[in-house]
């Protein structure tokens, strides 16, 4: 007999499936600026508004019944700082963000006020990403790592982002290999238990 535990009930588990890598027409739900000792970051909460994955992050958020639920659809942009050694690449990425907003929202002119970004459209470029958890486990997910204008998304004329994967020597030995596959059990196979 299975031992009972406190709080046992029939409750659907949310999958929290990641948004697949690709390009999406997205709408900014909110925007905020955060300051760090190394610089300033613009954080956009967004959701997909067209296609098969429409309202992806809203559905995930609503289905999550946990006490510490968070909005998963975010795009983080470092605000260029001339003293940063990454200034040139930060500037290219931020200028591209401004272009993407202005091209995607007729009559909109970027005015440096983050509260004016709510409701604006942009093309979200999502890539696969790997990182290590606090307990050194390999986590595979996706992230919005760039942007473009929405017409490029609709036309399919955008360039997909390169995946952001850990190098083989960064992956702990106990983690499954990136290319590992699970052998399927067929009807003719003996089950591992009776």
C-alpha positions in Angstrom: 0.0 0.0 0.0 1.2 3.5 -0.8 1.7 5.5 2.4 -0.5 8.6 2.7 0.9 12.1 3.3 -0.6 15.3 4.6 -2.1 17.5 1.9 -2.8 14.7 -0.5 -5.3 15.8 -3.2 -5.9 15.6 -6.9 -4.1 18.6 -8.4 -2.9 19.2 -11.9 0.8 19.9 -12.2 1.8 22.7 -14.5 4.4 21.8 -17.0 6.1 25.2 -17.3 7.3 24.2 -20.7 9.7 26.6 -22.2 8.8 28.7 -25.3 10.6 27.0 -28.2 13.5 28.8 -29.8 12.5 31.0 -32.7 10.9 34.4 -33.5 7.7 35.8 -32.0 5.5 38.9 -32.2 5.5 40.1 -28.6 3.9 42.8 -26.6 5.5 44.5 -23.6 3.5 43.9 -20.4 5.6 46.1 -18.2 9.1 47.6 -18.0 11.4 48.5 -15.2 15.0 49.6 -14.7 17.3 47.9 -12.2 20.6 49.3 -11.0 23.6 47.0 -10.2 27.1 47.8 -9.1 28.3 47.1 -12.6 25.6 49.0 -14.6 21.9 49.5 -15.4 19.5 46.9 -16.9 16.1 47.5 -18.6 13.9 44.5 -17.8 10.9 43.9 -20.1 8.1 41.5 -19.2 6.5 40.4 -22.4 4.1 37.9 -23.9 3.5 36.4 -27.3 0.5 37.9 -29.0 0.2 35.9 -32.3 0.4 32.3 -33.4 0.4 28.9 -31.8 2.1 30.3 -28.6 -0.2 33.3 -28.1 -0.4 34.2 -24.4 2.2 31.6 -23.5 3.6 33.4 -20.4 0.1 34.5 -19.2 -1.1 30.9 -19.3 2.0 29.7 -17.4 1.6 32.4 -14.8 -2.1 31.6 -14.3 -1.6 27.9 -14.0 1.2 28.2 -11.5 -0.3 27.8 -8.0 3.1 28.0 -6.2 3.6 30.8 -3.6 6.7 32.2 -5.4 5.4 32.3 -9.0 7.1 34.7 -11.3 6.5 36.0 -14.8 8.8 33.9 -17.1 8.7 36.0 -20.3 11.4 38.6 -19.8 14.0 40.3 -21.9 16.9 42.0 -20.2 18.9 44.7 -21.9 22.0 46.3 -20.4 21.9 50.0 -20.9 25.1 51.1 -22.6 27.8 52.5 -20.3 30.8 54.2 -21.9 33.1 52.9 -19.1 32.1 49.2 -19.7 34.5 47.1 -21.7 31.4 45.8 -23.5 30.2 49.3 -24.5 30.3 48.7 -28.3 28.2 45.5 -28.1 25.8 46.9 -25.5 25.3 50.0 -27.7 24.6 47.8 -30.8 22.0 45.7 -28.9 20.3 48.7 -27.4 20.2 50.7 -30.6 18.7 47.6 -32.3 16.0 47.5 -29.5 15.1 51.2 -30.2 14.9 50.4 -34.0 12.8 47.3 -33.3 10.3 49.3 -31.2 10.1 52.3 -33.6 9.6 50.0 -36.6 7.0 47.9 -34.9 4.9 50.7 -33.4 3.7 53.2 -36.0 4.4 56.8 -34.8 6.3 55.7 -31.7 9.5 57.5 -30.8 11.7 56.1 -28.1 11.9 58.7 -25.3 13.9 56.9 -22.6 10.9 56.6 -20.3 10.4 52.9 -19.4 6.8 53.4 -18.3 5.9 54.4 -22.0 7.0 50.9 -23.2 3.9 49.1 -21.8 1.8 47.8 -24.7 4.5 48.3 -27.4 5.2 45.5 -29.8 8.6 44.0 -30.8 9.9 40.9 -32.4 11.3 38.6 -29.6 14.1 36.3 -30.7 14.3 33.3 -28.4 17.2 30.9 -28.2 18.1 27.7 -26.3 20.1 28.3 -23.2 22.0 26.1 -20.7 23.1 27.0 -17.2 24.0 25.3 -13.9 21.6 25.4 -11.0 22.8 26.3 -7.5 23.2 22.6 -6.8 25.3 22.1 -10.0 22.6 20.5 -12.1 22.4 21.2 -15.9 19.3 23.2 -16.7 18.1 23.6 -20.3 15.6 26.3 -21.1 15.1 29.1 -23.6 15.5 32.9 -23.2 14.7 36.0 -25.2 18.2 37.0 -26.2 17.5 39.6 -28.9 14.9 41.5 -30.9 13.9 42.6 -34.3 10.9 44.4 -35.8 7.6 42.5 -36.0 7.5 42.5 -39.8 10.7 40.4 -39.9 9.0 37.9 -37.6 5.8 37.8 -39.7 7.8 37.5 -42.9 10.2 34.9 -41.5 13.1 37.1 -42.6 14.9 37.2 -39.3 18.1 35.5 -38.4 17.7 33.0 -35.5 19.9 33.5 -32.6 22.8 31.1 -31.9 22.1 28.9 -28.9 23.8 29.8 -25.6 25.1 26.4 -24.5 27.7 25.5 -21.9 31.0 24.0 -23.2 31.5 20.3 -22.6 34.0 20.9 -19.8 31.5 23.2 -18.0 28.8 20.4 -17.8 29.1 18.3 -14.6 30.0 14.6 -15.3 26.8 13.4 -13.6 24.6 15.3 -16.1 23.1 13.5 -19.1 25.0 14.1 -22.3 23.5 16.7 -24.6 23.0 14.2 -27.4 21.8 11.3 -25.2 18.5 9.7 -26.1 16.2 7.4 -24.2 15.5 4.1 -25.9 11.8 3.6 -26.5 10.1 0.5 -25.1 8.2 -1.3 -27.8 5.3 -3.8 -27.4 7.7 -6.7 -27.8 10.0 -5.6 -25.0 9.8 -7.0 -21.5 8.8 -4.4 -19.0 11.4 -3.7 -16.3 8.9 -4.7 -13.6 5.8 -6.9 -13.3 
